[in-house]
Amino acid sequence: MSDTETPGSSAESNPEPPSSQTSAPEPREVERAPESWLDRLRQAVGLKAPGSLREDIEDALDAGEEDDTFSAEERRMLRNILKLREVRVDDVMIPRADIFALDVDKTIGEAVAAFRDSGHSRMPVYRESLDDPIGMVHIKDLMDYMMTAATAEGGLDLSRVDLGVGLSQASVIREVLFVPPSMHATTLLSTMQAKRVQMAVVIDEYGGTDGLVSLEDVVEIVFGDIEDEHDDEAPMITQEPDGAYLADARADLDDLEKVLGTRLDLGSEHDDVDTLGGLVFTLLGRIPATGERIDVPGGLEFEILESDPRRVKRLRIRRPDAAAA
């Protein structure tokens, strides 16, 4: 470049491409990163644009049953997985009123009887009231305690087991995980995995016990109800001789529709309601007192048979028009 040339004039007069120092070699410009599992998933479901993976999967699931990429069961589980981050602990927890728990002053024998009656393998332990949980007991630890005592002097002699020993004295109380009701199910799942626990006590903003949640409760969000040999199979809705129905407030609205043989015309504002108790709350905006009667869209009448300040427990369902006929 001459002394009179400026950088600008040199560039304009010399249309040659920039030197190799500022231009990547041609082969490298066309090289691609190794195919990721994300790319393979997109290809498998026929997606092209690398947009949001969540949106891509949702689009694939909505493609229709004619697309056999996923079976109906796989579609259901994948949809449940995608919804998992929207679920909170208070959506899946066992409410306080339904918790089986042990007083710390209980003996080994009393605890074994409580486990037999409840059908559970884990129970929280409290001091004085359920609002002061101090840990949990696993039935396996009780069995280990009794077997250790029974085999202490060789052989197996169950008469050596002192069932009158207290839970604290027997050292069978484990630490328990405490979580807020607002925690997301995905966070709870990862926390349980990290701490290797399968049960947590849900504590409200005032420090009281709000409920109980287990790993099984979270897993059931994806796979549906997991029944075992101890699950209560008693029907949630039963018909009385006069034609009315007795119902547990936890009963699904879908089950009520099956029993009644008709669809409930509830309106779009109740689309997110799944249970009878939830329907009652959304209709009134509060928890009704025992004895209250509620007119429900579709010509039904709900009579509250049992409730507490936290929730409705049992109700009677009538069709006034049918009774009049």
C-alpha positions in Angstrom: 0.0 0.0 0.0 1.4 3.4 -1.0 1.8 6.3 1.3 -1.2 8.0 -0.3 -3.5 5.1 0.1 -5.9 5.0 3.0 -7.3 1.8 4.4 -10.7 2.6 3.0 -9.5 3.2 -0.5 -7.3 0.1 -0.5 -10.3 -2.0 0.4 -12.5 -0.5 -2.3 -9.8 -0.8 -5.0 -8.9 -4.4 -4.0 -11.9 -6.6 -4.1 -9.9 -9.7 -3.1 -11.4 -11.7 -0.2 -9.9 -11.2 3.2 -6.9 -13.2 4.2 -7.1 -16.6 5.7 -6.5 -15.0 9.1 -10.0 -13.6 9.2 -11.8 -16.3 7.2 -12.4 -19.8 8.5 -11.4 -22.6 6.1 -14.3 -23.8 3.9 -14.4 -27.3 5.3 -14.8 -26.0 8.9 -17.7 -23.7 7.9 -19.8 -26.7 6.8 -18.9 -28.9 9.8 -21.7 -29.7 12.2 -21.7 -30.6 15.8 -22.4 -34.2 16.6 -26.1 -35.0 16.6 -27.5 -34.6 20.1 -30.3 -36.7 21.7 -32.5 -33.6 21.3 -31.9 -33.6 17.5 -32.6 -37.3 17.4 -35.9 -36.8 19.3 -37.0 -34.1 16.9 -36.3 -36.4 14.0 -38.1 -39.3 15.6 -41.3 -37.3 16.0 -40.9 -35.5 12.6 -40.0 -32.0 13.8 -37.7 -29.7 12.0 -37.4 -26.3 13.6 -35.1 -26.2 16.6 -37.6 -24.1 18.7 -38.7 -24.9 22.2 -38.4 -28.6 22.9 -41.4 -28.4 25.2 -43.5 -27.0 22.3 -42.1 -29.5 19.9 -43.1 -32.4 22.1 -46.5 -30.9 22.8 -47.1 -30.5 19.1 -46.1 -34.1 18.5 -48.5 -35.3 21.2 -51.3 -33.3 19.7 -50.7 -34.7 16.2 -53.5 -37.2 16.6 -53.9 -40.9 17.2 -53.1 -41.6 13.6 -49.5 -40.8 14.3 -48.2 -44.0 15.9 -44.9 -42.5 17.1 -46.3 -42.8 20.6 -48.9 -45.2 22.0 -51.9 -43.8 23.8 -50.3 -44.7 27.2 -47.0 -43.1 26.2 -48.9 -39.9 25.2 -50.7 -39.8 28.5 -47.5 -40.2 30.5 -45.6 -37.7 28.5 -48.4 -35.1 28.9 -48.3 -35.8 32.7 -44.5 -35.3 32.7 -44.9 -31.9 30.9 -47.5 -30.8 33.5 -45.3 -31.9 36.4 -43.6 -28.5 36.8 -47.0 -26.9 37.2 -48.0 -29.2 40.1 -47.4 -28.0 43.7 -47.0 -30.0 46.8 -50.5 -28.9 48.1 -52.0 -30.4 44.9 -50.9 -33.9 45.8 -50.4 -34.1 49.5 -52.5 -36.1 51.9 -54.5 -33.5 53.9 -53.9 -33.2 57.6 -57.2 -34.8 58.6 -56.2 -38.0 56.8 -52.7 -38.4 58.3 -51.9 -41.5 60.3 -49.3 -40.5 62.8 -47.7 -41.8 66.1 -47.3 -40.0 69.4 -43.7 -40.1 70.5 -44.8 -41.7 73.8 -46.2 -44.8 72.0 -44.5 -48.1 72.7 -43.1 -50.5 70.2 -46.1 -52.7 70.6 -48.5 -49.9 70.1 -46.6 -48.7 67.0 -46.7 -52.2 65.5 -50.5 -52.3 66.0 -50.9 -48.8 64.4 -49.0 -49.9 61.4 -51.2 -53.0 61.1 -54.4 -51.0 61.3 -53.2 -48.3 58.9 -51.6 -50.5 56.2 -48.8 -47.9 55.8 -45.0 -48.6 56.0 -44.1 -45.2 57.2 -45.7 -42.8 59.7 -44.7 -39.4 61.1 -44.0 -39.1 64.8 -45.2 -36.0 66.8 -44.9 -34.6 70.3 -48.2 -33.6 72.0 -49.9 -32.6 68.7 -49.5 -33.1 64.9 -48.2 -29.5 64.7 -45.0 -30.6 66.4 -43.7 -33.4 64.2 -40.3 -34.7 65.2 -39.5 -37.4 62.8 -40.9 -40.6 61.2 -40.8 -44.3 61.8 -40.4 -47.0 59.2 -42.0 -50.4 59.8 -38.7 -52.0 58.8 -36.9 -50.3 61.7 -39.4 -51.8 64.1 -38.9 -55.2 62.7 -35.1 -54.7 62.9 -35.4 -53.7 66.5 -37.5 -56.7 67.4 -35.3 -59.2 65.5 -32.2 -57.8 67.1 -33.7 -58.3 70.6 -35.0 -61.7 69.7 -31.6 -63.0 68.5 -29.4 -61.2 71.0 -28.4 -64.4 72.8 -28.4 -66.7 69.8 -31.3 -68.5 68.2 -34.7 -66.8 67.8 -36.7 -66.1 71.0 -39.5 -63.6 70.6 -40.1 -63.6 74.3 -36.9 -61.5 74.6 -38.6 -58.6 72.8 -39.9 -56.0 75.2 -42.9 -54.4 73.4 -43.3 -51.9 76.2 -40.2 -50.0 75.2 -41.0 -46.4 73.9 -40.2 -45.3 70.4 -37.5 -42.8 71.6 -35.8 -45.4 73.8 -35.7 -47.9 71.0 -34.0 -45.3 68.7 -36.2 -46.1 65.7 -37.2 -42.5 64.9 -35.7 -41.1 61.8 -35.3 -37.5 60.7 -38.1 -36.2 58.5 -38.1 -33.8 55.5 -40.1 -30.6 56.0 -41.4 -28.8 52.9 -43.8 -25.9 52.2 -47.1 -26.4 50.3 -45.9 -24.1 47.6 -43.0 -26.2 46.6 -43.2 -27.6 43.0 -43.4 -31.3 42.6 -40.3 -31.4 40.5 -38.3 -29.7 43.2 -39.8 -32.1 45.8 -38.8 -35.1 43.6 -35.2 -33.9 43.2 -35.0 -33.1 47.0 -36.2 -36.6 47.9 -33.8 -38.2 45.6 -30.9 -36.1 47.0 -31.8 -36.8 50.6 -32.9 -40.4 49.9 -36.2 -40.1 51.6 -39.7 -41.1 50.5 -41.9 -39.0 52.8 -42.1 -35.3 53.8 -44.3 -33.3 56.2 -45.9 -30.3 54.7 -45.6 -27.2 57.0 -47.8 -24.2 56.5 -46.8 -20.5 56.8 -47.6 -20.6 60.6 -45.4 -23.6 61.3 -48.4 -26.0 61.6 -48.7 -29.3 59.8 -50.7 -28.9 56.6 -50.3 -32.4 55.2 -48.1 -35.3 54.2 -46.6 -36.1 50.9 -44.8 -39.2 49.7 -42.6 -40.1 46.7 -45.5 -42.4 45.6 -47.8 -39.3 45.4 -45.4 -37.6 43.0 -44.9 -40.7 40.9 -48.7 -41.2 40.6 -48.9 -37.8 38.8 -47.1 -39.4 35.9 -48.3 -43.0 36.0 -51.7 -42.7 37.7 -52.9 -44.3 40.9 -50.6 -47.1 42.1 -52.8 -49.6 44.0 -51.2 -51.9 46.5 -52.6 -54.7 48.7 -53.3 -52.2 51.5 -55.2 -49.6 49.5 -58.8 -49.0 50.6 -61.0 -50.2 47.8 -64.3 -49.2 49.4 -66.4 -47.2 46.9 -66.3 -43.4 47.3 -70.0 -43.1 46.3 -72.8 -45.4 47.5 -76.5 -45.2 46.9 -79.0 -45.2 49.7 -82.4 -46.9 49.7 -84.2 -43.6 49.1 -82.2 -43.0 45.9 -79.8 -40.4 47.4 -76.1 -40.9 47.3 -73.5 -40.8 50.1 -70.2 -39.6 48.9 -66.7 -39.0 50.1 -65.7 -35.4 49.2 -62.5 -36.8 47.6 -64.6 -38.7 45.0 -63.9 -37.7 41.4 -66.5 -35.8 39.5 -66.1 -38.3 36.6 -67.1 -41.1 39.0 -70.2 -39.1 40.1 -71.2 -38.7 36.4 -70.8 -42.4 35.9 -73.0 -43.2 39.0 -75.6 -40.7 38.0 -75.5 -41.7 34.3 -75.4 -38.1 33.1 -73.0 -35.3 32.5 -72.7 -32.4 35.0 -73.3 -29.1 33.3 -70.9 -27.0 35.5 -69.6 -24.4 33.1 -66.1 -23.5 32.0 -65.3 -21.8 35.4 -65.2 -25.3 37.0 -63.0 -27.0 34.3 -60.1 -27.3 36.7 -62.1 -28.9 39.5 -61.7 -32.7 39.9 -63.4 -33.7 43.1 -66.7 -33.2 44.9 -65.0 -31.2 47.7 -63.3 -29.0 45.2 -66.6 -28.3 43.4 -68.3 -27.3 46.7 -65.5 -24.9 47.5 -65.5 -23.3 44.0 -69.3 -22.9 44.1 -69.3 -21.2 47.5 -65.8 -19.7 47.7 -65.5 -21.1 51.2 -65.7 -24.3 53.3 -69.4 -24.9 54.2 -70.5 -25.9 57.6 -72.0 -29.3 58.4 -75.7 -29.4 57.6 -75.5 -26.8 54.8 -77.4 -27.5 51.6 -76.1 -26.4 48.2 -77.9 -26.2 44.9 -75.6 -27.5 42.1 -76.0 -26.9 38.4 -77.8 -29.8 36.8 -80.6 -30.1 39.3 -78.6 -31.6 42.2 -78.5 -30.8 45.9 -75.5 -31.3 48.1 -76.0 -31.7 51.8 -72.8 -31.4 53.8 -72.7 -34.3 56.3 -69.2 -33.7 57.7 -66.7 -30.8 57.4 -64.0 -29.0 59.3 -62.4 -25.6 58.9 -60.0 -27.0 56.4 -62.2 -29.1 54.1 -65.4 -31.0 53.3 -65.3 -34.7 54.2 -68.7 -36.3 53.4 -71.8 -35.2 51.7 -75.2 -36.5 50.5 -76.3 -35.9 46.9 -79.9 -35.7 46.0 -82.0 -35.0 42.9 -84.9 -32.9 44.3 -86.8 -33.3 41.0 -86.5 -37.1 41.1 -87.6 -37.1 44.8 -90.7 -35.0 43.9 -91.6 -37.4 41.1 
